[in-house]
Amino acid sequence: MSRLFAFGLGYTAEAFARRVRALGWHVSGTARTPEGVARLKALGYEGYLFDGASPTEGAEAAIAAATHVLVSAGPDDAGDPTLRHHGPLLADSAGLGWIGYLSTIGVYGDAGGAWRDETSAPKPGSERTRRRVAAEEDWLAFGRAHNKTVQVFRLGGIYGPGRSAVDDLREGSARRIIKPGQVFNRIHVEDIAAVLEAAAEGRGRHDLYNVTDGEPSPPQDVITYAAKLMGLAPPPEIPFESAPLSPMGRSFYGENRRVRSLRIREDLGVKLQYPSYREGLAAILAGQSD
């Protein structure tokens, strides 16, 4: 039996977990709080507490038995906590055949709107993305040192049921922030799960994949399209300069790039179910109205 252990069994990792559990896999993973662990157990997974500060208590047997490991927990200022606390156990696991590490296309930094792909050198523009690049390199080095298959997945802006422009409009939190020329890549959570399933099955020959849609778009266009689908007037435009953004939100707008993800189709054989935000938002709205 295939056994998945996910460090950080949250929104994205759980979409992958649902797919493989339907195939008969055993799934276990971690959450950062006791409440999160209780949620995992309520969903039928084995849940363990891992906040990055110390090893995952009581999970040694589950980690050692894993045939597949997904690392969704991000790095901290001391490096990658999963590798720091559990690297030796993973290195000694004879049955471990695949490790997937979830990163971000933010590692490409600002490209002035130009295209980037997996052959483009990272150019992280913040401490947060510098840590991501370091974690990617550490995991790939770990794979080489211990003869483990490690693959890195750089994700676009994640959306899906419960986390989308449709939900923001319903909650009254949607904003149309206008910064001329600004675009973002996105990716539906179920398309991420499909990519991870293909990779975990051993279809790919690369150690790095961008996982994004094929239509990097201005963020205000996404809100406008969602409002149109819902029969609502879009919220008013807000110039970027006066937009009430958090420091992290403002940093996202400070980087502008278009990211290609040809490898997921050409190497993994995955055809995106939601190649742009249009298909994804329509499916979310249809699902919420069922």
The 8 nearest C-alpha neighbors of each residue, nearest first, counted from 0:
[[1, 24, 2, 25, 23, 66, 65, 3],
 [2, 0, 24, 66, 25, 3, 67, 65],
 [1, 3, 25, 65, 66, 24, 26, 67],
 [4, 2, 67, 26, 65, 68, 25, 27],
 [3, 5, 68, 27, 28, 65, 26, 62],
 [6, 4, 28, 69, 8, 68, 7, 70],
 [5, 7, 70, 29, 28, 71, 72, 8],
 [6, 8, 72, 71, 29, 30, 9, 5],
 [9, 7, 12, 5, 28, 29, 13, 6],
 [8, 10, 12, 7, 13, 11, 30, 71],
 [9, 11, 13, 12, 14, 8, 188, 7],
 [12, 10, 14, 13, 9, 188, 15, 192],
 [13, 11, 8, 15, 14, 9, 10, 16],
 [12, 14, 16, 15, 11, 10, 9, 8],
 [13, 15, 17, 11, 16, 12, 192, 189],
 [16, 14, 192, 12, 18, 13, 17, 19],
 [15, 17, 13, 19, 18, 14, 20, 12],
 [18, 16, 20, 14, 15, 19, 13, 21],
 [19, 17, 15, 21, 16, 20, 14, 22],
 [18, 20, 22, 21, 16, 24, 17, 15],
 [19, 21, 24, 23, 17, 22, 18, 16],
 [20, 22, 19, 18, 23, 17, 24, 16],
 [23, 21, 19, 20, 24, 18, 17, 25],
 [22, 24, 20, 21, 25, 19, 0, 1],
 [25, 23, 20, 1, 19, 2, 22, 26],
 [24, 26, 2, 3, 20, 1, 23, 27],
 [27, 25, 3, 44, 2, 4, 24, 16],
 [28, 26, 45, 4, 44, 46, 3, 5],
 [29, 27, 5, 4, 46, 8, 6, 47],
 [28, 30, 47, 7, 6, 48, 46, 8],
 [29, 31, 35, 36, 48, 7, 32, 49],
 [30, 32, 50, 49, 48, 35, 29, 33],
 [31, 33, 35, 34, 30, 48, 36, 50],
 [34, 32, 36, 35, 37, 48, 31, 30],
 [35, 33, 37, 32, 36, 38, 30, 31],
 [36, 34, 38, 32, 30, 33, 37, 39],
 [35, 37, 33, 46, 39, 38, 30, 34],
 [38, 36, 34, 40, 35, 39, 41, 33],
 [39, 37, 35, 41, 36, 40, 34, 42],
 [40, 38, 42, 36, 41, 44, 37, 46],
 [39, 41, 44, 43, 37, 42, 38, 46],
 [40, 42, 38, 43, 39, 37, 44, 36],
 [43, 41, 39, 40, 44, 38, 37, 45],
 [42, 44, 40, 41, 39, 45, 26, 46],
 [45, 43, 40, 27, 39, 26, 42, 46],
 [46, 44, 27, 40, 28, 26, 43, 39],
 [45, 47, 36, 28, 39, 29, 40, 27],
 [48, 46, 29, 36, 28, 30, 49, 58],
 [47, 49, 30, 29, 31, 55, 36, 32],
 [50, 48, 55, 31, 51, 29, 30, 47],
 [49, 51, 31, 52, 48, 53, 32, 30],
 [52, 50, 80, 49, 53, 81, 54, 31],
 [51, 53, 50, 54, 80, 49, 84, 55],
 [52, 54, 51, 55, 84, 50, 49, 56],
 [55, 53, 84, 56, 49, 85, 52, 51],
 [56, 54, 49, 58, 48, 57, 53, 47],
 [55, 57, 58, 54, 48, 47, 59, 49],
 [56, 58, 59, 55, 47, 60, 61, 48],
 [59, 57, 61, 56, 60, 55, 62, 47],
 [58, 60, 62, 61, 57, 63, 56, 55],
 [59, 61, 63, 62, 58, 64, 57, 65],
 [62, 60, 64, 58, 63, 59, 65, 4],
 [63, 61, 59, 65, 64, 60, 58, 4],
 [62, 64, 60, 61, 92, 65, 59, 88],
 [65, 63, 61, 62, 60, 66, 94, 2],
 [66, 64, 2, 62, 67, 3, 63, 4],
 [65, 67, 95, 2, 96, 94, 1, 3],
 [68, 66, 3, 97, 65, 95, 98, 96],
 [69, 67, 98, 4, 3, 5, 97, 99],
 [68, 70, 5, 99, 98, 100, 6, 71],
 [71, 69, 100, 6, 72, 5, 99, 101],
 [70, 72, 7, 101, 6, 73, 69, 100],
 [73, 71, 7, 70, 6, 74, 81, 80],
 [72, 74, 71, 75, 79, 131, 80, 102],
 [75, 73, 79, 78, 80, 130, 131, 134],
 [76, 74, 78, 77, 79, 73, 80, 130],
 [75, 77, 78, 74, 130, 79, 127, 126],
 [78, 76, 75, 79, 74, 80, 83, 130],
 [79, 77, 74, 75, 76, 80, 134, 130],
 [78, 80, 74, 82, 81, 134, 83, 75],
 [81, 79, 83, 51, 82, 84, 74, 78],
 [82, 80, 84, 83, 85, 79, 86, 51],
 [81, 83, 86, 85, 80, 79, 84, 138],
 [84, 82, 80, 81, 85, 86, 79, 78],
 [83, 85, 54, 81, 82, 80, 86, 53],
 [86, 84, 82, 88, 81, 87, 83, 89],
 [85, 87, 82, 89, 88, 83, 90, 84],
 [88, 86, 90, 89, 85, 91, 84, 82],
 [89, 87, 91, 85, 90, 86, 92, 63],
 [88, 90, 86, 92, 91, 87, 85, 63],
 [89, 91, 87, 88, 92, 145, 86, 147],
 [90, 92, 88, 89, 93, 87, 63, 145],
 [93, 91, 89, 63, 94, 95, 90, 88],
 [94, 92, 95, 91, 90, 96, 63, 89],
 [95, 93, 66, 92, 96, 64, 65, 63],
 [96, 94, 66, 92, 93, 65, 67, 97],
 [95, 97, 66, 67, 94, 148, 147, 98],
 [98, 96, 67, 148, 95, 149, 68, 199],
 [97, 99, 149, 68, 69, 67, 148, 150],
 [98, 100, 69, 150, 149, 151, 70, 68],
 [99, 101, 151, 70, 69, 152, 150, 102],
 [102, 100, 152, 71, 151, 70, 153, 99],
 [103, 101, 153, 152, 154, 100, 131, 151],
 [104, 102, 153, 154, 105, 106, 155, 101],
 [105, 103, 153, 106, 154, 155, 107, 209],
 [104, 106, 103, 107, 108, 128, 123, 155],
 [105, 107, 123, 104, 128, 121, 108, 122],
 [108, 106, 121, 122, 105, 123, 104, 109],
 [109, 107, 123, 122, 124, 106, 105, 254],
 [108, 110, 254, 255, 111, 256, 107, 124],
 [109, 111, 256, 113, 112, 255, 108, 254],
 [110, 112, 255, 113, 109, 256, 254, 181],
 [111, 113, 256, 255, 110, 257, 114, 182],
 [114, 112, 110, 256, 111, 257, 115, 255],
 [113, 115, 257, 258, 256, 112, 259, 116],
 [114, 116, 258, 119, 259, 257, 113, 117],
 [117, 115, 259, 118, 119, 258, 260, 114],
 [118, 116, 119, 208, 209, 207, 115, 260],
 [117, 119, 116, 120, 115, 121, 207, 208],
 [120, 118, 117, 116, 115, 121, 107, 122],
 [119, 121, 118, 122, 107, 117, 115, 116],
 [122, 120, 107, 106, 123, 119, 108, 132],
 [123, 121, 107, 108, 106, 124, 120, 109],
 [124, 122, 106, 108, 128, 129, 107, 125],
 [123, 125, 108, 122, 128, 126, 109, 129],
 [126, 124, 127, 128, 123, 129, 108, 250],
 [125, 127, 129, 128, 130, 124, 123, 131],
 [126, 128, 125, 130, 129, 131, 123, 124],
 [129, 127, 131, 130, 123, 106, 125, 126],
 [130, 128, 126, 132, 131, 123, 127, 125],
 [129, 131, 133, 128, 127, 132, 134, 126],
 [130, 132, 128, 134, 129, 133, 135, 102],
 [131, 133, 135, 129, 134, 130, 136, 128],
 [132, 134, 130, 136, 131, 135, 137, 129],
 [135, 133, 137, 131, 136, 132, 79, 130],
 [136, 134, 132, 138, 133, 137, 131, 139],
 [135, 137, 133, 139, 134, 138, 140, 132],
 [136, 138, 134, 140, 135, 139, 141, 133],
 [139, 137, 141, 135, 140, 136, 134, 142],
 [138, 140, 142, 136, 141, 137, 149, 135],
 [139, 141, 137, 143, 142, 138, 136, 144],
 [142, 140, 138, 144, 139, 143, 137, 145],
 [143, 141, 147, 139, 140, 145, 149, 146],
 [142, 144, 140, 146, 141, 145, 139, 147],
 [145, 143, 141, 142, 146, 140, 147, 139],
 [144, 146, 142, 147, 143, 90, 141, 91],
 [147, 145, 143, 142, 144, 148, 141, 90],
 [148, 146, 142, 145, 149, 96, 143, 97],
 [147, 149, 97, 142, 98, 96, 150, 146],
 [150, 148, 98, 142, 99, 139, 97, 147],
 [149, 151, 206, 99, 207, 100, 98, 152],
 [150, 152, 207, 100, 99, 206, 101, 208],
 [153, 151, 208, 101, 102, 209, 207, 154],
 [154, 152, 103, 102, 209, 104, 210, 208],
 [155, 153, 103, 210, 104, 152, 102, 211],
 [154, 156, 185, 211, 184, 186, 104, 157],
 [157, 155, 185, 186, 184, 158, 154, 183],
 [158, 156, 186, 187, 185, 155, 188, 159],
 [157, 159, 187, 163, 162, 188, 186, 156],
 [158, 160, 162, 187, 188, 163, 161, 283],
 [161, 159, 162, 283, 163, 158, 166, 287],
 [160, 162, 166, 159, 163, 158, 165, 283],
 [163, 161, 159, 158, 160, 166, 164, 167],
 [164, 162, 166, 165, 158, 159, 161, 167],
 [163, 165, 167, 166, 222, 168, 225, 173],
 [166, 164, 163, 168, 167, 225, 169, 280],
 [165, 167, 169, 163, 164, 168, 161, 170],
 [166, 168, 173, 164, 172, 170, 169, 165],
 [169, 167, 171, 173, 165, 170, 166, 164],
 [168, 170, 166, 167, 171, 165, 172, 173],
 [171, 169, 167, 168, 172, 166, 173, 165],
 [170, 172, 168, 169, 173, 167, 166, 174],
 [171, 173, 167, 170, 168, 174, 169, 166],
 [174, 172, 167, 168, 171, 164, 175, 234],
 [173, 175, 176, 234, 172, 237, 235, 236],
 [176, 174, 219, 236, 237, 177, 234, 235],
 [175, 177, 237, 239, 238, 174, 236, 219],
 [176, 178, 238, 239, 237, 179, 175, 236],
 [177, 179, 239, 181, 180, 238, 176, 252],
 [180, 178, 181, 177, 217, 182, 239, 238],
 [179, 181, 178, 182, 217, 112, 255, 177],
 [182, 180, 179, 217, 178, 255, 183, 112],
 [183, 181, 217, 216, 215, 255, 180, 218],
 [184, 182, 215, 216, 217, 185, 218, 257],
 [185, 183, 215, 155, 211, 156, 212, 216],
 [186, 184, 156, 155, 212, 211, 157, 183],
 [185, 187, 211, 157, 212, 155, 156, 188],
 [186, 188, 158, 190, 159, 189, 157, 279],
 [187, 189, 191, 190, 159, 158, 11, 157],
 [190, 188, 192, 191, 187, 193, 14, 159],
 [189, 191, 193, 192, 187, 188, 271, 194],
 [192, 190, 188, 194, 189, 193, 195, 187],
 [191, 193, 15, 189, 195, 190, 194, 14],
 [192, 194, 190, 196, 191, 195, 189, 197],
 [195, 193, 191, 197, 196, 192, 198, 190],
 [194, 196, 198, 192, 197, 193, 199, 191],
 [195, 197, 193, 199, 194, 198, 192, 200],
 [198, 196, 200, 194, 195, 199, 202, 267],
 [197, 199, 195, 201, 200, 196, 202, 203],
 [198, 200, 196, 201, 197, 195, 97, 67],
 [199, 201, 197, 198, 202, 196, 203, 195],
 [202, 200, 198, 199, 203, 197, 204, 97],
 [203, 201, 267, 198, 200, 197, 204, 266],
 [204, 202, 267, 266, 201, 198, 205, 197],
 [203, 205, 206, 202, 266, 201, 267, 198],
 [206, 204, 207, 203, 150, 208, 266, 262],
 [205, 207, 150, 151, 149, 204, 208, 139],
 [208, 206, 151, 205, 150, 152, 117, 209],
 [209, 207, 152, 153, 210, 151, 262, 117],
 [208, 210, 153, 260, 152, 211, 154, 117],
 [209, 211, 154, 260, 153, 208, 155, 152],
 [212, 210, 186, 155, 185, 260, 184, 209],
 [211, 213, 274, 186, 275, 185, 214, 184],
 [212, 214, 274, 275, 215, 211, 259, 260],
 [213, 215, 275, 212, 216, 184, 274, 276],
 [216, 214, 184, 183, 182, 257, 213, 185],
 [215, 217, 182, 183, 214, 218, 184, 220],
 [216, 218, 182, 220, 219, 181, 183, 221],
 [219, 217, 221, 220, 216, 182, 222, 183],
 [218, 220, 175, 222, 221, 217, 176, 223],
 [221, 219, 223, 218, 222, 217, 224, 216],
 [220, 222, 224, 218, 219, 223, 225, 276],
 [223, 221, 225, 219, 224, 220, 164, 226],
 [222, 224, 220, 226, 233, 221, 225, 219],
 [225, 223, 227, 221, 226, 222, 220, 228],
 [224, 226, 228, 222, 227, 223, 165, 164],
 [227, 225, 231, 229, 223, 224, 233, 228],
 [226, 228, 224, 230, 229, 225, 231, 223],
 [229, 227, 225, 226, 230, 224, 281, 231],
 [228, 230, 226, 227, 231, 225, 284, 165],
 [231, 229, 227, 228, 226, 232, 225, 233],
 [232, 230, 226, 229, 227, 233, 228, 225],
 [231, 233, 226, 234, 230, 227, 223, 235],
 [234, 232, 226, 223, 231, 235, 222, 227],
 [235, 233, 174, 175, 232, 236, 173, 223],
 [236, 234, 175, 237, 233, 174, 176, 232],
 [235, 237, 175, 176, 177, 234, 238, 174],
 [236, 238, 176, 177, 175, 242, 239, 235],
 [239, 237, 177, 240, 241, 176, 242, 178],
 [238, 240, 242, 178, 177, 241, 176, 237],
 [239, 241, 238, 242, 178, 237, 243, 177],
 [240, 242, 239, 238, 243, 237, 244, 176],
 [241, 243, 239, 244, 240, 237, 238, 176],
 [244, 242, 241, 245, 239, 240, 249, 237],
 [245, 243, 248, 249, 242, 246, 247, 241],
 [244, 246, 248, 247, 249, 243, 250, 242],
 [247, 245, 249, 248, 250, 244, 251, 243],
 [248, 246, 250, 245, 249, 251, 244, 252],
 [249, 247, 245, 251, 250, 246, 244, 252],
 [248, 250, 246, 252, 251, 247, 244, 245],
 [249, 251, 253, 247, 252, 248, 246, 254],
 [252, 250, 248, 253, 249, 254, 247, 255],
 [253, 251, 249, 254, 250, 248, 255, 181],
 [252, 254, 250, 251, 249, 255, 109, 248],
 [255, 253, 109, 252, 251, 108, 256, 250],
 [254, 256, 112, 109, 111, 110, 181, 182],
 [257, 255, 112, 110, 113, 111, 109, 114],
 [256, 258, 114, 113, 112, 215, 115, 184],
 [257, 259, 115, 114, 116, 256, 260, 184],
 [260, 258, 116, 261, 115, 257, 114, 213],
 [259, 261, 209, 262, 210, 211, 263, 258],
 [262, 260, 263, 264, 259, 265, 209, 266],
 [263, 261, 265, 266, 264, 260, 208, 267],
 [262, 264, 267, 261, 269, 266, 265, 260],
 [265, 263, 268, 269, 262, 261, 267, 266],
 [264, 266, 262, 268, 263, 261, 267, 269],
 [267, 265, 262, 203, 268, 263, 264, 204],
 [268, 266, 263, 203, 202, 269, 264, 197],
 [267, 269, 264, 266, 265, 263, 270, 197],
 [270, 268, 264, 267, 263, 271, 194, 193],
 [271, 269, 264, 272, 268, 263, 274, 190],
 [272, 270, 273, 274, 190, 269, 212, 264],
 [271, 273, 274, 270, 190, 278, 189, 279],
 [272, 274, 279, 278, 271, 275, 187, 276],
 [275, 273, 212, 271, 213, 272, 278, 276],
 [276, 274, 277, 273, 212, 214, 278, 213],
 [275, 277, 279, 278, 280, 221, 273, 274],
 [278, 276, 275, 280, 279, 281, 224, 273],
 [279, 277, 273, 281, 276, 280, 275, 282],
 [278, 280, 276, 273, 282, 277, 281, 283],
 [279, 281, 283, 282, 277, 278, 276, 284],
 [280, 282, 284, 278, 279, 283, 285, 277],
 [283, 281, 285, 279, 280, 284, 286, 278],
 [284, 282, 280, 286, 285, 281, 160, 287],
 [285, 283, 287, 281, 286, 282, 280, 288],
 [284, 286, 282, 288, 283, 287, 281, 289],
 [287, 285, 283, 289, 284, 288, 282, 160],
 [288, 286, 284, 285, 289, 283, 160, 282],
 [287, 289, 285, 286, 284, 283, 282, 281],
 [288, 286, 287, 285, 284, 283, 282, 281]]
